[in-house]
Amino acid sequence: MYILLCGYPPFYSKHSLPISPGMKTKIRAGEYRFPEADWCMVSDEAKNLIQAMLTVEPEKRPNIETILKSSWLSEFTTHSNTPLNTSRILMEELEQWNDIEAAICETNKYNRMPSDEKINISTSDNGILQRRQERQNNNNKK
């Protein structure tokens, strides 16, 4: 949930390692922050829930029932009566999508190379490749 609200994890390595010693220490101690720049638009209820979920002692951590009953999540148990017009709009624009699909297929015809056409590959000027080819030729002669 922390990541969903700000875009990065509460505990992270500063040395581009999957998990660093400093990161392990922070996880064990429950050391994390809510940097103002990233969290200014997040409600206190959401932050309180995350703090509870990140409690170090498992017996003090809320269970899923408690989390679902939290004041922050309970705000979102009802939905507005805003009609969703997506399916109607997509049906109205179906003819345009068919035209677009036909144009893409036509363009792809010209982008594909015929499979029976021979492609001549010139010799490489790559020194490493040339040495490998020489070595391979020498090994084949033996």
N, C-alpha and C positions, 0 to 999 in steps of 0.2 A: 504494500500500500504506500509505503514511503516513496518507492521508485515511481509509482503511478502519479503521485502528486507533485514531484519535483524533477523527475527524470534521471536521477542517479541514486545509488544505494547509500544507506546511512553509514556504512563502513566500507572503506575502499583503500586500496594500496596506493602509496605515492610513488612507488618505484616501478610501476608497470608490471608487477609480479601478480600472479593469480591471487596469492595471499601472502602478505608480508608479516614479519614478527610484530611490527607495530600495529598492524590491522588486527591480529589475533588478540593483542592486549586490549585494544579498544572494544572488541566484541565481548571479551570476558568481563570487562568493566562496565559495559553498556554506555560507552562514551560516544555520543553523536550529537549533532547540532541541527538546528533549523535555521540556516542562514537567511537573514531577512530578505535579501535580494530574491531568493527563490521561494520563500514561504510567506511573503507579505499578503498574498491573496488567499491563503489557506486559513480556514477558520480555526479558532481555538479548540472547538470540539473535535475536529479532525486531528489536530496535534495531540490532544489529550488521549485520543484513542490509540494513536501510533505510539505514544510514550508507554501506554499500558501494554501494548503488544510487544514492545521491545524490552520489557522488564527482564532483567537477567535471571532472576529466580523463577523457574518454571511454575512452582506452586502459586506464585503471586500473579502470573500472567492470566489474562482472561481467556475463557474457553470460547468456542465459536458461538454458542448461544448468547453469551454476554456481549460479544462483539456485535452480533446482529441486532441486539437490543440497544446498542449505544445511541446516545442522543444524536450524534452526527449521521449515522446510517439510517436511523428511523425517520429522518427528514425526507428521505428519498423512497419511502415505501409506497407512496401514491404517485400517480403520474397525472400530467395535465391532460385535458381533453382536446389537445391540439390535433386536428386531423392530419394524418400522414398521406400525402398525395403522391408519394413516390411511384407507386405502381401505375397510377393514372397517367402521370407525366411520362413514364417510360413507354407506356403503350402509345401515347400520342407521338412520341419521337421514334417509334419503331421503324417507320419508313426511312427516316434519316439514317438510322443505324444500319439498315440493310444496304443503303447506298454507300456508306462508309466501309462496310465489310467487303462489298464488291470492289471498291477502289483499292483496298489493301490487297486483296487477292490478285488483282490485275497488276499492281506494282510488284508483288512478290514474284510473279511470272518472269519479269524482266531482271530481277535481282538474282535469280537462280542460274547457276551454270549448268549447261547440259552435261549429263553424266558420261556421255560417250566422247566428249571433246577431250583430246589429249592436251595436257599442259606440259610444255617444255620448261624444265627447271635448269637454269644455267649453273655452272659450277660455282661453288662458293669461294669467296675471297677470305673466308674466315680461317686464320692460321691454325687455330685449335682443331677445327673440323678437318682441315687438310692433313694434319699430323695423325689424327685418329684414322682417317681413311688409309693413309700410308701404312700405319701399323696393322690395320685389318688386312690390307692387301699382302703385306709381308707374312702375316700369320696364315693366310690362306695358301700361300706358296709353299709353306713348310709341310 
